Amino acid sequence: MSLASVGQSVQDIAVFTAVRESRLVYPILLSTHLACIAIFGGLILVTNLRLLGWTLTDIPAADMIRALRPWKQFGFVVMVTCGVLLGASKASEYLPNPFFQLKIALLIALALHGIYFRRTVYRTAVMVEPKARAAAVMSLILWIGVVSMGRWIAYYDAPTAATNLPTANSVRLPTRTCATVTVIQVAAFGGPTKIMNSTATPSDTCRTTAAIADLAARLSVTVVC
């Protein structure tokens, strides 16, 4: 079973069909999703810049993380909920999309990133600076990748099935066409005419035609004599 067929089965579920076919629900979900990405992404960016020591250095990093955590969690839940509804409503298009697949892989990597640095950076009062910087750099790279893949999804064109169209090498002209026409011309007009001059034929076929025409002309002269 292909990913497209699995996606078709998912998007045929009633709730996802209703989202896709609604004139208001789908654009509202899309706008909410993008707004949450902007707000949530901004909070992530500020946190990572603080962990790198590039801004708001007068505020302890642990206090900033603790203060912004509820807003991040709320924005993340709303963003993911809207994203699931949007993605599932067009699952047959998204599942085979390599940019969508890469986006999901990056989100899984972000989850593992959060688990790995949970006790040493995000849930600790005493933060080890080298680990905090490493966590910030990895977070920035992963989130930039997620946002980029989300934008690139719309620019992917699925490959179309190849059609068996005849090519120049697969088309063969009949080898006896020129000879047959020439004999008819000899019988009807006493010699070959220039009808075949505009017909593209292989060189060996034309040499055969010329030989037959010459033989037919000699036989015609012999019979007349």
Order of alpha helices (4+ residues) and beta strands (2+ residues): alpha-alpha-alpha-alpha-alpha-alpha-alpha-alpha-alpha
